Amino acid sequence: MSHPNQPEYFVINSVCPHSGEVTCVGIFESMRAVSFRLQRMYTSCGDEYRVECFHLSTAEFEAEQLTEQQVTRAKYQKEERDKEAAVKELAEIKANQEVTA
């Protein structure tokens, strides 16, 4: 597992060869289960299946990530405001120097 303490779930999606429409065939707890399900399915030439892996996330983890993101955004916005204020101040100083020169 690439994400510790988060279980992996696998999804089989079937892609229609004519319209490209994607249909979820099922959600599975392991690649072994995926393999058995694929063996059970009737397939023909041109059928396309996509196996995807997802990690189950908890509300606590998502809340923690949201808080961290909000802090980062606030820090970035403050830095941008400070940068804009410094640029404005520099422009005013240059304008004052040109007037006095």
Protein Blocks (a to p, Z undefined) as FASTA:
>chain_A
ZZghiacddddddddfklopacdfbdcfbfklmmmmmmmpccdehiacdddddddddfkl
mmmmmmmmmmmmmmmmmmmmmmmmmmmmmmmmmmmmmmmZZ
